[in-house]
Amino acid sequence: MRYFCASIAKKLLLSISDLAKTTKGAGTMGLTAEKVHRIRLQVLTEEAFRPYGRVLELPEVPPSKRGDIWQCWFPVGSMQLDAPLGLGIVRTSRLPQSIADMERHVSREELLFPVDKPIVQPVGLPKDLASEKAVPQVEDVQAFIIQPGQAIIMARGTWHAPAYALEHEEALYYFGVEIKPDAVGDDANPWVKFYGERVVEFVR
């Protein structure tokens, strides 16, 4: 998620109540049907996630190294870095009914993986990376279920909301982004409403 220095520290301390306020996922009551775009949660696969980034999971090939009681696959992925990688952890709450905004990092990839519970990551297609006026489009959004043992690397410019717990009241997940200012946008206030003041509603 987009931030630098103080913003990273804020994200590390993000509480469940803060998260709810940030993402404005209060529901869709009072909105016309034209304002609500409904999407179904998707199982995370390499093919489905490819427009938004890359998937890391246990390969279906022999390990590159092995011992008597262990096996190792390396590398299973890599990131494009030109600054130190900052790591953070988020405590998140259950998936809301809907979301109204997203953020992006046009000059940084983002690594993300759950600790011990499945999470849902809403993402939007990376477009207009050089534009300060770009806004996320509800038609470009998908929401993927990430299981423990899986990870994603979101491509530069991929719009995204915070990840949310799939079926528990809360969950923990780690994320990693380069510690540097982003080339476009406001690191201190990165959230951008969907075009036309629309919302994305999640269907299970």
Protein Blocks (a to p, Z undefined) as FASTA:
>chain_A
ZZehjlmmmmmmocfklmmmmnopnbjehiafklpccdddddddfklmmmnmccddddfb
dcfbdcfkbccdddfbdcddfbdcdddddddddddfbdcbdcddfkbccddddfkbccdd
dddddehklbmkbccdfklpccddddehiacdddehiacdddddfkbmbdcddddddddd
dfbdjfklmcccdehhiacdddZZ
